Amino acid sequence: MGLHICEISQRGSDQRGEWVCVANDGAATVELTGLEITDFTRTQQHVHVYRFPPAQGGAALTLAPRQRAFVFSGSGTSERLTDGDLLLFAGRLAPVWNNTGDVAYLRNSRGEFIDTMTVGAPARHPNGH
């Protein structure tokens, strides 16, 4: 699958709030900087967009094979854990994801969709990650 959304945690299931997990189960490191997670639809009036930032120091933010990036809707301090996973924070004051029916889209900087997942769908964890 390569880079994909593997899970969406609904409100109240984590003390830091809701999150979207993006995983890399490909064979190569991928660059996240400039990619976006959004709840975009053509008819939606309030679109939320999280754009992956550069890494500290301005280098590209990357995700190695078998690593994950957890994007929390709320506020916090972004960090890379010792296992290489990322904790990132969008800084929203209110939840983004409805507990049923919302769709998270992962797209590139040209607006092309890489993957989607509906809130409430079962987690996808290919290759055991």
N, C-alpha and C positions, 0 to 999 in steps of 0.2 A: 504493500500500500504506500510506502514512503511516508511523507508528512500527511497527517490526518488528525481530525478531531476524534479523540477516543472516549471522552466522557464529559458530561455536564453535571455538575453538582448543584442541586436545587437549593433554594433558600433554607437556611436553618440546619444544613447537614454538616457544616464546618464552622467553627467559631470565628473564622475570618470572613465568612460569608460565602456566597455562591462563586463558582469558578467554572471555567472551561479548560479542559486538558487537551493540549496538542502534543502528539507523539511523533517521533521519527523512528519507524521500524525499517527504514531503508538501509542500504549498505554504506552510504556516504553521509558526511556532515552536511547539513543544510543551513542556509542563512535565513534567519527570521526577520531581520531588520527590514521594515517596509511592508511586511505582510500585515493583513488586517483580519480581525474577527469582528463580525457585524451581525446584526439582526435585520439587515436590509431586506425589504420587499418593495416592489414598485408602488404598492398602495399604502405603505406605512408612512405616517406623518412624522414620527419621532424615531429616527434611526440612530442607533448607538454604534460607534466605531471605536475599536481599540487598535491602534497601530503599534506594532512591535518596534521599540526604540533601538538605537545602537547600544552596544555594550558600554560599560564604563570606560572612559577614555576615548570614545568615538569609534572604536572598531566595530565591525559587524557583529551582531548578536547571533550566535550559532547554536545549533542543537545537533549533537553527535548521535550516531545510531544508538537506539534503545534508550534515549533520554526523552524526558517530557518537560513541557512548559505549562505550568498552571497559571492561568490568567484570572485573578480575582477581580470582581467588579468594584469592590471597595478600595479603601486606602490602606497602605502599608509600605514597608521598605522592601524593594525588590532585591533578590539575592540568588546566587547560584549555590545549591547545596553540594555537599561533599560527593554525592553520587552523580553530579552533573546536571540534575534536574533544576529547572528554574521556577522561582516564585516571582510573579510579576503582578502589579496592581494598577488597575485602570483609574482609580481615584474617584469613582462615582459616589454620589451621596445617597443614592437609592438603588435597589436591585434593578437589574436589566432584564433578567430572564423570567418570564411567566413559568409557573411550575408545570404547565402542560401546553403544548402546541407551538411555542416559539421555536424558531429554527436558527441555529448558529451557523454562520457561513465563514469559512476560511478562504480568503482570496489574496491574490498577489497585487502588486502595486499597479498593474494595468486593469484591475477590477475583474480579472478572470477568476472564477471559482475553482478552488483546489479540492474542497470537501465541504460537506454539510452534515449536521446532526440535529435531530429534533429533541428538545428538552423532554426528559422522561423516557427516552429510548435506552435500551440496555447498553452498557459500556462495551466498547470494541477494543479488545486487546490482542491483536495478532502477534504471533511469535512469542507469546508468554510474557510480554512486558506489562 
